[in-house]
């Protein structure tokens, strides 16, 4: 339903009754309860020395948790800010506790916990539980600058540095932090350690972990369960919320639905429900679609992204109150490779630039002519066209002859394992489900000896696709070639993967970096005892590196002769 702006100029009394009372009820408060409205205080700097607080929200022990200063809709919240502070002073003198200050004109609400932070805009009032929690943390939280890092979870130097920097930033009064860490360097583990820190130091009672796909939520849930087994957790995608849960996992759409739906006129989660919100893979597309979530929850915000800091977009830096190019902490692919924590990519870029420029045979280098001949020559006549325009080339990419040649090149020149006998684990990124199925059909036709198990389509149209993902990530399991549509692009931990095939154009830089990250993880003894994974191979058939002007080291393929071939 379309919502129209309410442009009425309500006076203060109408603002309270028609707008503020409604929002208080949504958060579980009853404005009609005794001493809530127009509570008299003494000690105001006026002739009588008395004042009347618009609303006081009381704790069960009879002490004030918060006050609400109301103004008519046409007035700004800040016109009543000093008045609200004076009321808070009076209440503090009377009850020996400092109430939280809310200020509202019915359309906007601002919270001011002036013992900790400047005022900030919120999208609703806190519930009693959230205010009690805030009071507990205010009195009991310990310094994050002195927090110990659990080295069993995060023992690498850069992980410790990232955790310490986030702790310092929060301790300094900032409420948002952004970590830029290359895929495979342990972003989730770092988030787990930060969660462990804020729980133990009493900065948080409840943490929300958000990701954009069910598989990523499931994977993060499993990691938390492994490393923080004593912490109650719940996955909202698969279970109902558990009030005892300290860490809640959700996709963005699931959480948006939870925020928007009321139960008996009350919200499931008020703005103060979570103390830390973690955004897995924070970038513009997530912000643009789901910024309502980040605005709704009045929590510390931690963003995680694998996108290199120079490529992180302006909106993301803005969301985390960071200067362009200056995240809270960054640890990139180049550093990780240099430190020996990741392996680098090497590429075979095949006919890449021709996708955008077209092909004129006479203008090709000798190496490019060889590629052109290998892939475009007619099998019977050997003839090759002297020109192909970009539009037709796209169609060429998806015909049977092309797919056969791509698969043949992969099977011959891809990195091998088991002494050169078997192709190493491979992810092939396909354009869509139909394309993926077509690739598998062509593979099975050309390599019948693998009995239909070697290459499998993995996307959200395949039943039990998650089981295939998990099997692919295990050593010695089938499939060896995962023909993926979106499901394997991000968040999959597959250290045995040594070949990536880009058989689709990618136009999102963030996504492209994530996809490359599928191959970067270390794997000891992959080629036998003492023979570790040193690099991985990228076959780019769609000009993606040229498009993004990224050119990892070119790679001349040499495949070790198969042991079987030597024997026979």
Secondary structure by P-SEA (a helix, b strand, c coil): cbbbbbcccccaaaaaaccaaaaaaaaccccccccccccccccccccccbbbbcbbbbcccccccbbbbbbccccccccaaaaaaaaaaaaaaaccbbbbbbbbcccbbbbbccccccbbbbcccccaaaaaaaaaaaccccccccccccccccccaaaaaaaaaaaaaaaacccbbbbbbcccccaaaaaaaaaaaaaaaccccbbbbbbccaaaaaaaaaaaaaacccbbbbccccccccccccbbbbcaaaaaaaaacccccccccccccccbbbbccccaaaaaccaaaaaacccbbbbbbccccccccaaaaaaaccccccccccccaaaaaaaccbbbbbbbcccccccccccccccccaaaaaaaaacccccccccccccccaaaaaaaaccaaaaaaaaaaaaaccccccccccccbbbbbcccaaaaaaaaaaaaaacccccccccccccccccaaaaaaaaaacccccccccccccccccccccccccbbbcccccccaaaaaaaaacccccccccccccccccbbbbbccccccccccccccccccccccccccccc
